[in-house]
Amino acid sequence: MLTGAVAGLGALTNVPMVVKRALAAGIGQGSFAGKKLFFLFLRGANDGLNALMPYGDTNYINLSTGATPIRPNILIPRDALTDYTNTHDIELLQNPAPSDPDDPANPGVYTGASNSFARGLDVGNGFSALHPSLKFMAPIYKAGDLAMVHRVGYPKQSRSHFDSQNYWEIGQPGDNVDKQGIFFRAMYEYLLQNPNAGLTGVTIQSALPLSMRGTGAAMTNLADTTRYDLLGIPHNFVNGPSGTNYYGDIKALTNLAQLQNASFPTKKSRDLLQTQYKNVLDTLTVFSGIDFTEGADVITPPHSNPANFVGNEFVDDVATDNDRPYYLFPTTNIKNGGWRRPGGANQFNKYVIPTGQQTFMKSVKSAALILNKTDAIIAGTEIGGWDLHNNEVTSAALTTEGAHADLLRTVGWIYYALYKFFKIYGKNGSNPMPGAKCSWNDVVVITMSEFGRTTIGNSTLGTDHAEAVAMFVAGGAVHGYNKAGNTNGASSGVYCMHTTAANSTYNGNNVKWNVGSYTAGAQTGTGTLFDATGRYLQRAVDYRSVLGELFRDHLGATDGTGGSVDQLGNILPGYTVAGEHLKTGGLVTTPIDSSPTTIAGELNLV
Amino acid sequence: MLKPKFVAGGLFCLALCYHANAQVAPGSVQSVTVSSNNYTITVAPLEGADVLTLLRATTAGGSYSTVTPGAGSVGYRLIHNNAATQGYYKSQITTLSSNAVLTAIALNRLAYGPTPDEIERIMGAGYLTNSSVPLGIGPNAWIAEQLAPSATDPGTTNNTNIAYVESRFAPDFNTVVLTNETSGAGTAGLAELRQWAILRGVNAKYQLLEILLQFFDNHMTTQWQKDNDFFAGPYNGVANIAGRLAANLEVQEYQRWRTALLNPACTFSNLLTISAESPAMIVYMDTTTSRGDGTQVPNENYAREFRELFSMGVDNGYEQDDITEDSYNWTGWNLRFVDVSNAFNRFAGDAALPNPGGISNNVGVWVFNYRSDHHPANSGASITNKFYGVRRIYFDRDTNHNATTPKIVPARFGAPWTTKTYGTNSTPGDYSIVITNRTGTNGIQDAYKMIAHQSTLPFVYEYTCMKLCRTFVHDDFALGYDFTDPNLSDEGKLVKSAMLAMENSGGKIWPAVSNIVTSALFRASYAQKVKTPLEYSISAIRALRGSTNGVTGPGKFAADTDGLSIANAGTYPMERMGAMRIFDRDAPDGWPEYGSAWISAGTLAERIRFIQTYLMTTGDTNKNDGISGGNKNVADPVGLIKSRLAAGDQGNANVVADLFLKMLYPGEGAVNLAQYKDAAVRFLQSDQFGDVQTSTTFSTEASNSTAPGSEYDTRVRGMVSLLMTLQRFNEQ
């Protein structure tokens, strides 16, 4: 919240120039100016096999053979009436059109459940299905703006959460020494961002993640954007000389700023503290100009005039889920989907995210606002709770509900919310915010997660640590379903998840999905589901290939071609190692990997 | 008394030379610039620098004489005005005594920060006012005191708030108390548990014990929320009970560790066993529902973290197949509701659960219990399936995941670990173990056999000692040193010596801790670490928690907290400073020890706000700052002034600034703190508008009024707040 300390600072003449503004323009290079990245880290390891299901693999579903499926207790059921082997458009699993005027207070508005579907959502590539809780990803996929990449991992995959998260976040598998985050390196060391900018990348979460950490410069993490301000003693002291309002915080902040140049002996922690204190003082002004407040908690907000935006008034521009337009950032019950009916009653099954995630959605909103209102290139946040050894689903009889479904529901809605936020309120949007700087075409949204989970379900309605995972990549420039420029098999938006070589060959490398065999109780099997040590889903694409392509083709990192600096190779050192095959794919052999594995290389996602 | 140490500046710098960014030895002249015969001399900062003297000679090799720095000189930046000729400058620095620095290190690492009284007790002279308590025991005696804690801690037993919270804990193995009462045994929830930990951290005399308890609670972490979710099923609809039962599981675990650590002979095996048997752990790692009977596939959660996080360290001596096979050993370890008479019977069956709607039932107790029907059912030797039969752990494997040859302790450990034998193995260094599946109630022994074996492994000693070093010395210790390397780093040597202390004592904890905190590396580690939110918030209270009535122990202190205002179950500072939810961490790796995990713009802003609201008077409308239940973190810095300074000095801004700088930063030295002091004096001499010229003087305000809310009081609070919101207060 904007308060006196920050507002008053500019009026003081004896304050050192510690408060800088983000650069007004010129970020990125050439056509990459203004491009941005939003990341969502799913900490704890997402069960990719239950998020993007291989219904075409008979071992997974075992409908045709009648044998015990590999996940008898947590299997997401398929719809007996849907032919998942048929190649067609994605199924838009929305509520039906409002043919049933069951809301007497608002005839014509459909009040059916938003999240009670009990079957996988056919994505139309003849093999795969989305978890029903991801149904709000469907419109993005249908628009061609979503790429779903399965079997993502890295060589010698660690099954330790903490090592594997580190490897993802520093961009270097197996490296336990380097402490420079991948986004930090991209922004600071290799100058995708002007190093003098006050703001380069922002996370909104409890602590600065490793991906944003580094030495010599600080990237910004905020926990609660509405509290990002300093106080004084006393705070808000009014009635100063000449009728001016003064604040104790000005005196406190002035002294704090002046002491930033104090000389002390070198210690291990002092550079870190120095850079982060500077970061505080640099960014107070930047964030004070953004309205992070919540605004009124009304069912239908006044969102027609962008000049009058107050707080969280961002709503859909269509009847969401064939109901009324929903708030994009469901931070309260009333703003959460269609829970509060126009007549005043409540309908619990019309929440679009679990109520327990409403506070988290404030972080998502803040990150979206920062991308749209500042020159920050990277913004992100994290969502935990994915380490579901136990109770991933409610019960063997109700597998589409429970902890994993709740988390996926949140992720699915976040994608939809960002899609619509930038399409409507972004630069060149249909109802742009004043000063909007980011369009849907400028931003790419990605998920990251340290590994996937065991192919075989365990005895506790859950799964354990395994290898490859799924990534979701969205944005106006993404090569999704039927998008111009899409070179994926059958112009599908599903990558590395087809059973024919014709649809699974990238850069000349065939990474098709092989259907093998499995015997219940053995803990091992054959085929793609068991390719990693006979037990786990093995990678077909390296996460660094996905990120590397985005760094180069979306954010503008140079790669050494044409005599340019090899920024990409510095951001992702694996790109400089021929045997890694990160760009053009190939067979990764020992000692880089523990057993020979063919990977796709880059997928031409943007 | 401080014992001065004299350090002569090592660099002689001609007045007209300019060493921009010159890399010179700490304490030496770094640069000299001149403007119209006015020279500005900069000296490179030196640890503990307390007095800096500038010397000048007019010729090389000539005699040096002292220069009195001119106006504008502060700290390491000295101005020599109107020097008629060129000259040579050098510096002389008197540092704090090594005891003063060690005191600061010890109070920051082995305690939750210095208190004014503890600084006096270690470094003061004479006797405590109005008592026969001698002062100046010295840091080594204080450390020795901390290494031998007593179960009777005067700092906590005299605190009525701690006693009240402890009265709300249910005694171990006690019956379930289904109650909605607000006091009495069994009524403590997460908020009280956190409050208790904070209050003990603030008050305990045996601070190191409290630090070690947090260390092991963090090392083998569990989560209140997971327990709460577990109990929400059977007690659905009964207000408070799930949360209270969950809190009691955490308390029981914590108190068993306390009992263990109060024994000088406490071993890592003792602590690991307490953790493994803890219902909180059995729930947290999903062991309670894991099954290996029939064709059931156990979950691997505990078998993995038992190694990766709780004993060996990631990829340190084990592989995935060890996890998979060991996961069967733990099947059957269960949390169960049994009849009170069966509280110590691991094999008792279920008691009838209380009626979920009932409040007055008192029919049983939740305890660690073993369910043989969840364990593989066959006698291991008779069947070939490796999971159900003979489980081989710490073996090399073939491509079918079958064990081949036993693993040998890597050569990097060296003797004695590579030359001794483990368990019943005959080959030196062979640390494999074979566990043949037992059936019936004997099945519980499979996991106990694993614990016993695990606790002897060098990987476990290495990981434990390495983490203790990170906690007590600095962050830059790692796994994987080659302990046989003749050029082993100081860090590696310290880990090895602590490991040997464990090895030679049969795995005891205290010898390893003692080895680390009496090491040369520890003594050289001033300010090398950053406080966690827990350490930061408790240390802030302690920093101003000096007695104002001349006695220690119960009395009147200049700072206090109710604990809840720091760590409650709602909106509170530790949540805001990085979501440090003690007793409720969701990830099993425990709270990070390294500073970069805690320090960012948002968390620093919250640290600053915490200090600012703590220093506000209770009447300030902003003091609450959204803290649930109100902000009971209170400070009376003027009380400290009145109890420690003569009346004539209470209006002297220099003296007042010095008083607080020495309390807050006892190991830094006056030269290093000179810029802080300069700002503090200006702060005291200026009103809220910050203008020294137009403000009444500090001494005038002192004579006007020193009452709470007076201008004097406000300036002192603001000045102390400024000093505590600077970088240095984040260090430990």
Interface residues (C-beta under 8 A of the other chain):
Chain A: R43 G44 S158 R159 S160 H161 F162 D163 N176 K179 S206 A207 L208 R213 A218 T220 N221 L222 A223 D224 R227 Y228 D229 L230 L231 G232 I233 P234 H235 N236 F237 G240 P241 Y246 G248 I250 K251 A252 T254 N255 L256 Q258 L259 N261 A262 S263 F264 P265 T266 K267 K268 S269 R270 L272 L273 Q274 Q276 Y277 N279 V280 T283 G384 G385 D387 H389 N390 I456 G457 N458 S459 T460 L461 G462 D464 H465 A520 G521 Q523 T524 T533 G534
Chain B: P26 P45 L46 E47 A49 G75 Y76 R77 M285 D286 T289 S290 R291 G292 T295 Q296 V297 P298 N299 E300 N301 R304 E308 V314 D315 Q320 T324 F387 T399 N400 H401 H474 D475 D476 A478 Y526 A527 Q528 K529 V530 R576 G578 A579 D586 A587 D589 G595 S596 A597 W598 I599 S600 A601 G602 T603 L604 A605 E606 I608 R609 Q612 T613 L615 M616 D620 T621 N622 D625 G626 E668 N672 Q675 Y676 A679 R682 F683 S686 Q688 F689 G690 T714 R717 G718 S721 L722 T725 L726 Q727 R728 N730 E731
